[in-house]
Amino acid sequence: MTSRALGSASRGPFAARPAERRAVVASTAGTRTAAPTRGREAAFTLALVAAMAAGALVQFLVGALAPFIAEDLDLTRAAVGGLTSALFASAALLSPVAGPLVDRLGARTMLVVLYGGVVASAVGMAASTALPWLVAAVVLGGVGLAVMNPVTNLLIARRVPPGRQGTLTGFKQSGVLVGSAAVGLLAPGAAAQFGWRAVLVVVAVVLAVGGAVATATATGRAAAVRAPARAPTLPPPAQVRLGWLTAYALTMGAAVSAFGAFLVLYAVEDVGLSPARAGAVLGLGSVVGVAARIVWGRAAERVASVAAALVLLAGLSAAAQALIWAAPTWPALLWAGTVLYGASAAAWNSVTMLAVIRGVPADHTGRASGTVQAGFFVGFIAAPVAFGALVDATGGYGVSWAATTGLFVVAALLAGAWWRGERSGSRQER
């Protein structure tokens, strides 16, 4: 894929239009019926976090419960990886549809769709007695993944003023890792005590009740965020290079898919940890990632080059993956690599989603978010199956982790080429 081809994909309706963006924000502010309070702001933020956590929850349930599901249903590692691939194939196919639907039907309707899909997936997984039924249930989870970024990005674009969009984007993107941390810390231990099916039933009940509350909170007429007391000096929104963003997202998606799908299994089988301790490692990375997404989101609103930030994130991710790869020789490297992974690979999505929110007219936020998100999910489709198949074929995780590290390097090179193009264009304009 050439630089010219990728650059051309960014033209058209997704080019940045700052004047239109300001008009939308001003118009939205003018329709509010009540001035937002700190309590309403906090509730709105928590509702965004909850939507992102729910949308991604099936992915982490599959990863954290993998040892129990594999033993109960007699699954190979390739089959375990296939569950994650099926989930993201569903999400990749649905994302280009979900984005425009969010723009057309609005946040309230699509939040109901999000929570409904994830609840149905959890119930279906709990009832599964064979691999085909389990795959079908997991595919339903793709609804939540497809809807989560377009609907939350739309809410931020329409209800959050510039100056706080980066922070709110970081908070809402951290919702994915809040869900991962909760599942990693609680699910393996609970499954060992009560069974993996019981865990999924409890998850479905919590999602049904919590989803109703979060939907009402996020879409109520009073839900909004105040402008900063002192308006920060922000660089103008960069033109959205949709092709570059999508290519980068695809490569990062392929790389990070192995972490969520196989970290717990790898820690148990190759590093020698117990399932509960392995789940704690996954939870630790998620906790670090929560903070990292907020920090990166806030910082990204205040820097001129998104591409430069993405180069750094991919480079740090490669270093983190190399440490995880070397963990069988010294288990402490697994903890260190997971912490660095949480600070880098877990945070890149905050930067890309903010680029879409700031650089795309609000009426097209869902569509653009769905496009970038689809690239990310396409990366997830083949990678987990290939990873598991390589482990089965080689009898170890070394080759699979080496390939994953290489994918992060490719992502860094892609973002680096984009960054060089930006700098060259800036020099020509001078």
C-alpha positions as a printed Julia matrix, in Angstrom:
430×3 Matrix{Float64}:
   0.0     0.0    0.0
   1.62    3.25  -1.09
   1.69    6.58   0.65
  -0.26    8.14  -2.21
  -2.97    5.47  -2.06
  -3.38    5.84   1.66
  -3.41    9.6    1.5
  -6.11    9.61  -1.14
  -8.4     7.62   1.13
  -8.49   10.51   3.55
 -10.03   13.01   1.17
 -13.73   13.58   0.76
 -16.24   13.86   3.61
 -13.65   13.12   6.3
 -11.39   16.11   5.69
 -11.17   18.36   8.73
 -13.59   21.28   8.76
 -12.87   23.28  11.94
 -15.52   25.91  11.23
 -18.24   23.3   10.88
 -16.99   21.57  14.03
 -17.25   24.78  16.04
 -20.73   25.44  14.67
 -21.93   22.0   15.72
 -20.52   22.37  19.23
 -22.05   25.83  19.59
 -25.41   24.62  18.28
 -25.4    21.67  20.65
 -24.53   23.89  23.59
 -27.41   26.16  22.69
 -29.95   23.32  22.95
 -29.1    22.31  26.49
 -31.89   22.85  28.92
 -29.77   22.89  32.07
 -26.23   23.92  32.86
 -24.11   20.82  33.48
 -22.94   20.27  37.05
 -19.94   18.3   38.24
 -22.24   15.46  39.22
 -23.81   15.32  35.77
 -20.4    15.48  34.13
 -19.15   12.59  36.26
 -22.26   10.54  35.5
 -21.92   11.24  31.77
 -18.26   10.2   31.85
 -19.05    6.99  33.75
 -21.78    6.17  31.22
 -19.24    6.48  28.38
 -16.8     4.26  30.28
 -19.53    1.69  30.9
 -20.53    1.58  27.23
 -16.95    0.93  26.13
 -16.42   -1.69  28.84
 -19.61   -3.52  27.88
 -18.92   -3.37  24.15
 -15.54   -5.08  24.5
 -16.41   -7.46  27.34
 -16.92  -10.65  25.29
 -13.33  -10.46  24.03
 -11.94  -10.48  27.55
 -14.35  -13.1   28.8
 -13.15  -15.46  26.08
  -9.5   -14.82  26.98
  -9.85  -15.02  30.76
 -12.11  -18.09  30.71
 -10.12  -19.85  27.97
  -8.52  -22.51  30.25
 -11.91  -23.51  31.65
 -13.79  -23.42  28.33
 -11.02  -25.37  26.54
 -11.02  -28.1   29.19
 -14.81  -28.37  29.4
 -15.45  -28.46  25.64
 -12.15  -30.15  24.7
 -10.93  -27.31  22.46
  -7.52  -26.97  20.81
  -5.56  -23.74  21.12
  -6.37  -22.97  17.5
 -10.08  -23.31  18.35
  -9.66  -20.94  21.28
  -8.02  -18.43  18.94
 -10.85  -19.04  16.47
 -13.37  -17.75  19.01
 -11.63  -14.37  19.1
 -11.32  -14.38  15.32
 -15.05  -15.08  14.94
 -15.85  -12.23  17.33
 -13.78   -9.71  15.42
 -14.89  -10.96  12.01
 -18.41  -10.16  13.14
 -17.33   -6.76  14.43
 -15.38   -5.95  11.25
 -18.36   -6.76   9.04
 -20.78   -4.81  11.24
 -18.63   -1.7   11.86
 -19.14   -0.06   8.42
 -22.87   -0.54   8.95
 -22.95    0.45  12.63
 -21.16    3.77  12.02
 -23.75    5.25   9.63
 -26.58    3.82  11.77
 -25.23    5.72  14.77
 -25.27    8.95  12.75
 -28.81    8.21  11.53
 -30.57    6.66  14.55
 -28.78    8.47  17.36
 -27.02    7.46  20.54
 -29.94    6.2   22.63
 -31.14    3.6   20.13
 -27.65    2.35  19.38
 -26.7     2.06  23.06
 -29.7    -0.23  23.51
 -28.43   -2.28  20.55
 -24.94   -2.41  22.1
 -26.06   -3.71  25.48
 -28.63   -6.06  23.97
 -26.03   -7.71  21.76
 -23.55   -8.28  24.59
 -26.19   -9.66  26.97
 -27.37  -12.09  24.3
 -23.78  -13.16  23.68
 -23.06  -13.87  27.35
 -26.27  -15.86  27.77
 -25.59  -17.82  24.59
 -22.05  -18.66  25.67
 -23.28  -19.88  29.05
 -25.77  -22.19  27.35
 -23.31  -23.59  24.78
 -22.59  -27.31  24.88
 -20.44  -27.59  21.75
 -18.06  -25.45  19.72
 -20.55  -24.41  16.96
 -23.0   -23.02  19.52
 -20.17  -21.25  21.34
 -18.98  -19.65  18.09
 -22.52  -18.47  17.3
 -22.86  -16.9   20.74
 -19.47  -15.19  20.5
 -20.42  -13.74  17.09
 -23.28  -11.87  18.78
 -20.66  -10.03  20.83
 -19.52   -8.36  17.62
 -22.56   -6.08  17.87
 -21.18   -4.41  20.98
 -17.71   -4.04  19.47
 -19.08   -2.53  16.26
 -21.25    0.06  18.02
 -19.1     1.13  20.98
 -16.67    3.59  19.36
 -19.06    5.23  16.88
 -21.73    5.87  19.53
 -19.37    7.15  22.24
 -17.42    9.27  19.75
 -20.68   10.84  18.58
 -21.65   11.68  22.16
 -18.3    13.4   22.75
 -18.41   15.27  19.43
 -21.87   16.67  20.19
 -21.78   17.18  23.96
 -18.16   17.91  24.92
 -16.45   21.25  24.12
 -12.89   21.5   22.74
 -10.36   21.51  25.53
 -12.01   18.57  27.27
 -12.53   16.24  24.34
  -9.08   14.66  24.71
  -9.55   13.93  28.41
 -13.07   12.53  27.89
 -11.84   10.44  24.97
  -9.09    9.02  27.16
 -11.57    8.26  29.93
 -14.05    6.56  27.64
 -11.35    4.54  25.85
 -10.16    3.39  29.27
 -13.54    1.73  29.65
 -12.31   -1.17  27.53
  -9.53   -1.75  30.02
 -11.81   -1.3   33.0
 -13.76   -4.24  31.63
 -10.55   -6.16  30.97
  -9.27   -5.49  34.49
 -12.54   -6.56  36.09
 -12.66   -9.76  34.04
  -8.97  -10.55  34.53
  -9.09  -10.02  38.29
 -12.45  -11.68  38.99
 -13.44  -14.15  36.27
 -10.73  -16.86  36.53
 -11.03  -17.14  40.31
 -14.83  -17.11  40.18
 -14.84  -19.71  37.4
 -12.59  -22.0   39.44
 -15.0   -21.67  42.37
 -18.43  -21.63  40.69
 -17.87  -22.65  37.06
 -17.4   -20.57  33.91
 -21.07  -20.78  32.93
 -22.2   -19.24  36.23
 -19.77  -16.37  35.67
 -21.35  -15.61  32.29
 -24.87  -15.63  33.71
 -23.9   -13.11  36.39
 -22.23  -10.93  33.73
 -25.42  -10.95  31.64
 -27.57   -9.81  34.58
 -25.15   -7.01  35.53
 -25.01   -5.8   31.92
 -28.79   -5.75  31.54
 -29.31   -3.63  34.66
 -26.24   -1.44  34.26
 -26.89   -0.89  30.58
 -30.34    0.57  31.21
 -28.93    3.03  33.73
 -25.94    4.0   31.57
 -28.09    4.56  28.47
 -30.46    6.89  30.31
 -27.54    8.78  31.84
 -25.54    9.25  28.63
 -28.44   10.38  26.47
 -30.49   12.46  28.9
 -31.11   16.08  27.88
 -29.03   17.37  30.79
 -26.03   15.2   29.96
 -23.18   17.49  28.94
 -19.73   18.7   29.91
 -18.8    22.29  30.67
 -16.15   24.17  28.73
 -12.85   24.6   30.61
 -12.7    27.62  32.89
  -9.6    28.69  30.97
  -9.74   27.73  27.32
  -6.42   25.99  26.51
  -4.38   26.93  23.49
  -5.0    24.03  21.14
  -3.45   23.33  17.74
  -6.01   23.29  14.91
  -7.51   19.85  14.25
  -5.25   17.96  11.87
  -6.69   16.75   8.6
  -7.86   13.18   9.16
  -5.72   10.81   7.11
  -8.29    8.06   7.18
  -6.26    5.64   5.05
  -3.21    5.91   7.31
  -5.32    5.61  10.44
  -7.05    2.51   9.1
  -3.81    0.82   7.99
  -2.19    1.51  11.34
  -5.28    0.27  13.17
  -5.27   -2.96  11.15
  -1.64   -3.71  12.01
  -2.04   -2.84  15.67
  -5.21   -4.91  15.79
  -3.37   -7.95  14.5
  -0.62   -7.46  17.07
  -2.71   -6.79  20.17
  -5.18   -9.61  19.45
  -2.72  -12.21  20.71
  -2.3   -10.46  24.04
  -5.96  -10.56  25.04
  -6.62  -14.03  23.62
  -3.54  -15.87  24.87
  -1.82  -14.03  27.72
  -3.58  -16.02  30.46
  -3.04  -19.35  28.69
   0.6   -18.47  27.96
   1.25  -17.45  31.54
  -0.18  -20.75  32.8
   1.44  -23.06  30.25
   4.86  -21.5   29.54
   5.58  -19.2   32.49
   4.11  -21.52  35.14
   1.6   -19.23  36.87
  -1.7   -20.37  38.34
  -4.88  -19.32  36.45
  -5.76  -16.78  39.14
  -2.24  -15.28  39.12
  -2.21  -15.21  35.32
  -5.52  -13.38  35.39
  -3.97  -10.88  37.79
  -1.23  -10.18  35.24
  -3.88   -9.42  32.62
  -5.68   -7.22  35.13
  -2.48   -5.32  35.95
  -1.91   -4.44  32.32
  -5.47   -3.22  32.09
  -5.16   -1.01  35.18
  -2.03    0.6   33.75
  -3.79    0.99  30.43
  -6.67    2.87  32.05
  -4.33    5.59  33.26
  -2.35    5.55  30.01
  -5.41    6.11  27.83
  -6.44    9.14  29.86
  -2.94   10.62  29.79
  -2.44    9.96  26.07
  -5.9    11.29  25.22
  -5.28   14.55  27.06
  -1.82   14.95  25.54
  -2.98   14.16  22.0
  -5.39   17.12  21.99
  -2.44   19.41  22.66
   0.08   18.19  20.08
   0.15   19.01  16.39
   1.1    15.57  15.01
  -0.99   12.49  15.69
   1.41   10.44  13.57
   4.4    11.21  15.82
   2.49   10.0   18.87
   1.51    6.8   17.06
   5.16    6.08  16.14
   6.14    6.3   19.81
   3.23    4.12  20.92
   4.03    1.36  18.41
   7.74    1.4   19.29
   7.05    1.05  23.01
   4.57   -1.73  22.22
   7.27   -3.69  20.37
   9.59   -3.38  23.36
   6.84   -4.54  25.72
   6.04   -7.54  23.55
   9.71   -8.54  23.46
   9.78   -8.62  27.27
   6.65  -10.8   27.37
   8.21  -13.11  24.79
  11.29  -13.58  27.03
   9.27  -14.24  30.21
   9.81  -18.05  30.41
  13.48  -17.36  31.18
  12.57  -14.94  34.0
   8.91  -14.65  35.03
   9.39  -11.08  36.32
   9.69  -10.02  32.66
   6.04  -10.96  32.16
   4.96   -8.43  34.78
   7.33   -5.74  33.47
   6.32   -6.33  29.85
   2.64   -6.24  30.74
   3.04   -2.9   32.54
   4.84   -1.38  29.53
   2.24   -2.92  27.24
  -0.54   -1.26  29.23
   1.24    2.09  28.92
   1.61    1.8   25.13
  -0.27   -0.84  23.13
  -3.32   -0.44  25.34
  -3.43    3.33  24.78
  -3.01    3.97  21.05
  -6.76    3.91  20.37
  -7.25    7.07  22.44
  -5.07    8.98  19.98
  -6.76    7.66  16.83
 -10.3     8.12  18.14
  -9.56   11.69  19.23
  -8.18   12.4   15.76
 -11.54   11.32  14.33
 -13.58   13.3   16.88
 -11.64   16.52  16.3
 -11.04   16.26  12.57
 -14.38   15.0   11.22
 -17.68   16.94  11.04
 -19.95   15.78  13.86
 -22.59   14.47  11.45
 -20.03   11.99  10.06
 -18.38   10.96  13.33
 -20.06    7.56  13.45
 -19.21    6.72   9.86
 -15.53    7.68  10.17
 -15.21    5.9   13.52
 -16.69    2.76  12.0
 -14.21    2.82   9.12
 -11.11    3.09  11.33
 -12.56    0.61  13.79
 -13.23   -1.9   10.98
  -9.53   -1.82  10.08
  -8.64   -2.57  13.68
 -11.06   -5.48  13.81
  -9.85   -6.93  10.49
  -6.46   -7.24  12.17
  -8.07   -9.4   14.82
  -9.67  -11.88  12.43
  -6.75  -14.02  11.27
  -4.15  -13.23  13.92
  -5.53  -15.22  16.89
  -6.11  -18.36  14.79
  -2.64  -18.06  13.25
  -1.12  -17.48  16.69
  -2.82  -20.55  18.18
  -1.98  -22.7   15.15
   1.69  -21.73  15.41
   1.71  -22.65  19.1
   0.15  -26.03  18.31
   2.57  -26.65  15.42
   5.77  -25.6   17.2
   4.94  -26.76  20.71
   5.68  -23.34  22.19
   4.88  -19.65  22.06
   8.25  -18.33  20.82
   7.5   -18.07  17.09
   4.07  -16.58  17.72
   5.4   -13.88  20.06
   8.21  -13.09  17.59
   5.63  -12.51  14.84
   3.59  -10.31  17.18
   6.64   -8.19  18.0
   7.29   -7.81  14.28
   3.76   -6.53  13.69
   4.31   -3.73  16.2
   7.48   -2.79  14.32
   5.5    -2.65  11.06
   2.94   -0.37  12.73
   5.75    1.96  13.83
   7.08    2.06  10.26
   3.62    2.89   8.89
   3.14    5.75  11.33
   6.7     6.89  10.64
   6.01    7.11   6.9
   2.87    9.13   7.62
   4.81   11.44   9.93
   7.55   12.0    7.33
   4.87   12.88   4.8
   3.38   15.44   7.19
   6.76   17.05   7.84
   7.57   17.17   4.14
   4.23   18.83   3.43
   4.83   21.4    6.18
   8.23   22.32   4.76
   6.75   22.76   1.27
   4.04   25.09   2.61
   6.69   27.29   4.17
